[in-house]
Amino acid sequence: MRKDESIDGVPVTEEQIAAWAAEAEAGYDVETLTRRGRGRPGRGAQPSQVVALRLTLDELAAIDARAKLEGKTRSEVIRQALSVSAA
């Protein structure tokens, strides 16, 4: 393992790897894993659509700056802007 390995910015320790290995060796409940579903969780009663959007570097930087400031994702910032403009 490389010294700087991390998941979501959290360093992976030898202890964590040992715990994951023990969990795998004990076996997984396949029913529980397959019941979870695939892909990202839904956002409502109806399926969501993925939309491609072209932005300039300046526009993307503005979205990223706002997302960081508000602790949100790019998608959350864009959805919020759409909901405000629709109101």
C-alpha positions in Angstrom: 0.0 0.0 0.0 1.2 3.5 -0.8 1.7 5.8 2.1 -0.7 8.4 0.7 -3.7 6.1 -0.1 -7.0 7.6 0.9 -10.8 7.3 0.4 -12.7 10.6 0.2 -9.7 12.3 1.7 -9.5 10.0 4.7 -6.2 8.1 5.0 -6.5 4.3 4.7 -4.7 2.6 7.6 -3.3 -0.9 7.9 -5.9 -1.5 10.6 -8.8 -0.5 8.3 -7.4 -2.9 5.6 -7.3 -5.7 8.2 -10.9 -5.0 9.2 -12.0 -5.1 5.6 -10.2 -8.3 5.0 -11.8 -9.9 8.2 -15.2 -8.7 7.0 -14.6 -10.3 3.6 -13.4 -13.5 5.0 -16.4 -13.8 7.3 -18.6 -13.5 4.1 -21.2 -11.1 3.0 -25.0 -11.5 2.9 -25.6 -11.5 -0.8 -29.3 -10.8 -0.4 -28.6 -7.6 1.4 -26.0 -6.5 -1.1 -28.2 -7.2 -4.2 -31.4 -5.6 -2.6 -29.6 -2.3 -2.4 -30.1 -1.5 -6.1 -27.7 -0.1 -8.6 -26.6 3.4 -9.3 -27.2 6.5 -7.4 -30.2 6.9 -5.1 -33.3 8.4 -6.6 -34.2 12.0 -6.0 -38.0 11.6 -6.0 -40.9 9.4 -7.0 -40.0 9.6 -10.7 -36.6 8.7 -12.4 -34.2 11.6 -12.8 -32.7 12.4 -16.2 -29.0 13.1 -16.7 -28.4 16.2 -18.8 -25.2 17.2 -20.5 -24.3 20.9 -20.0 -21.5 22.8 -21.6 -20.0 25.5 -19.4 -17.0 27.8 -19.8 -14.1 27.5 -17.4 -15.2 30.7 -15.7 -18.8 29.4 -15.2 -17.5 26.1 -13.9 -15.1 27.9 -11.5 -18.0 30.1 -10.2 -20.2 27.0 -9.6 -17.3 25.2 -7.9 -16.5 28.2 -5.7 -20.2 28.5 -4.6 -20.4 24.8 -4.0 -17.3 24.9 -1.8 -18.6 27.9 0.1 -22.0 26.3 0.8 -20.7 22.8 1.3 -22.7 21.5 -1.7 -22.1 19.6 -4.9 -22.1 21.1 -8.3 -25.4 19.5 -9.1 -27.0 20.8 -5.9 -25.9 24.4 -6.7 -27.3 24.1 -10.3 -30.6 22.6 -9.0 -30.9 25.4 -6.4 -30.3 28.0 -9.1 -33.0 26.5 -11.3 -35.5 26.3 -8.5 -34.9 30.0 -7.6 -35.3 31.1 -11.2 -38.5 29.1 -11.5 -40.1 30.7 -8.4 
